[in-house]
Structures are given as structure tokens and as C-alpha cells.
């Protein structure tokens, strides 16, 4: 039995508002949240998806126990829809943004430590400006930001992205923009009372100890291990976690050592229970950048967000 191919949609009769619903569901990953963003009822959003499925002759989402799952067709279609809607918005929206009257939703990807450092100042900036900006901080789980930014999953990412920044600086990547927010050095952290706490930290002692590593993706080699490899040395990593808060909690209750940016110490929530030692080698510094899509570069609301982040870094 031959399967019939989905019929091509009649673009002349297609309601383009249906594409806005499709885009919102792809961004939110949830029909109820998408309806809220679009100021629609959940039944109205559901009906819009049904009409879009009928217009395309195939479903773009499948219902699963975890919610709506995009089909391969939806995944292939979304970047084009996202780009087209962004172009229309840029062409039609006035080149102005008043944070006190223009409501806007921002999604920022950051590690937990970066968020702990910057979001209090960001919230103060929103409150003091009486801005109608709403922030949603998403966990940073990868060093490859391209899919997140290209698909519009996030508006901005903040963190340490050495490979991506190198590609941007050599013009191997021309769809993204970046700006350095600050640099910070690395330190070795351990619990108070650790056997190595009352003596200078030597390279032999560092390598002989057991370690905890913070790694978001589980694939990249850390600056610490690159520096050790250059010296012909290595360390034993007993535990890898993806949050600095978790790292701080584990290290205070064990004899594991961890290496982390000095500016992140407060974000562990355990700074009074931890001590730091200078590393017996040079892993370089951690450069914290914000990265965004080129199409967002001149957007007035996005420029306001970037300035708010700069101010958050300058805040005490």
C-alpha cells in the first residue's frame, strides 16, 4: 500500500497568525505557556495548531507523556519560520523601546553561579526603572550556543565560551555577536580542616588529591586539565557535576578539591565553609561573555537588556 504524501499548503489562504502560535509552542515547549505568551486561551491556541496541521496536511507535534513533542517536519520548518517572523517584527516595529510602557520577555541562559551573581542586580535595575521586562533564566547546559540562539530558545547567553569566541574573533562565525563582561582567575577550593588547608598547595599534592569538576556538557576539557597535560601531569576526577552550588556543597562535606573561578565562590553558598589556595600552575583566566544573534543587534529592547547586564557587572 502506497502512502500519500502530505499536500502542499495553499500559501494564499494560510492564516499567518497560525505560524505565530507554532513559533510560540516551539519556544515554550508547552501549549499552555505559549497561549499565555500570545495572550490567548489554551483552547484557542490548541485550535490554531489544529488548523495549521490541517493546512499543512500533517501534524507538527505529537502528544507524549512529557507534553507536545515536535515532529522532524516541525524541527526543519521552525528556523525558517523564526527568521521570517523576526524579519517582519524588525520591519514593522518602531525603532524605540520604553521599558516603562513596552512589556517584553527575555530568556537568558546562564550557569547557576553566573545567575547568582548577576540576577539580583538585574532585578534591581528592572524595579528601579519600573520596567515591564520579565526575565526567564534558563540553565546553561552546553558550550555550543548556536542552536539555542538560532532557534530563539534564548535571547542571550552569558558564560565562558572559549571555542565560540575564538571562532567569532577569526570571523569563522558571522551570525552571532559577543561582548566581554569580565575576566576572573581560577582558584582551588577545599573545606576548612582539609589535610591540605594548612600548607602551600604544591603540584604533587594537587595531583595526588581527589577532585570534583564542574562541567556543563560532559565533553569539553577543562582549562585545569589542559594546563596539567601541558606539564605532563593529570588528576583523578572522582565526581563531575553541572552546578557550582552543588560543587560547593559536596566539597564542604568531603576531601575533594575543586577548581573554580574566584568570582563564583560566593555563588556556591558555602564561602564561609571553604578556603581557597593559589593553584601551583597557570590555567589562564575565565572570560565571561554575553553572546546574542546578529538579528538582535540593533533591536532597542535587546540593547536595553545588554546595557542592564553591563550595569549588573558594574554593581557592587
Buried (B, 14 or more C-beta within 10 A) or exposed (E): EEEEEEEEBEEEEBEEEBBBBBBBBBBBBBBEBBBBBBEBEEEEBBBBBEBBBEBBEBBBBEEEEEBBEBEEBBEEBBBEBBBEBBEEEEEEEEEEBEBEEBEBEBBBBBBBBBBBBBBEBBEBBBEEEEBBBEBEBBEBEBBEBBEBBBBBBBBBBBBBBBEBBEBBEEEEBEEBBBEEBBEBBBBBBBBEEBEBEEEEBEEEBBBEBEBBBBBBEEEBEBBBBEBBEEEEBEBEBBBEBBBBBBBBBBBBEBBBBBBBBBBBBEBBBBBEBBBBBEBBBEBEBBBBBBBBBEBBEEBBBBEBBBEBBEBBBEEE
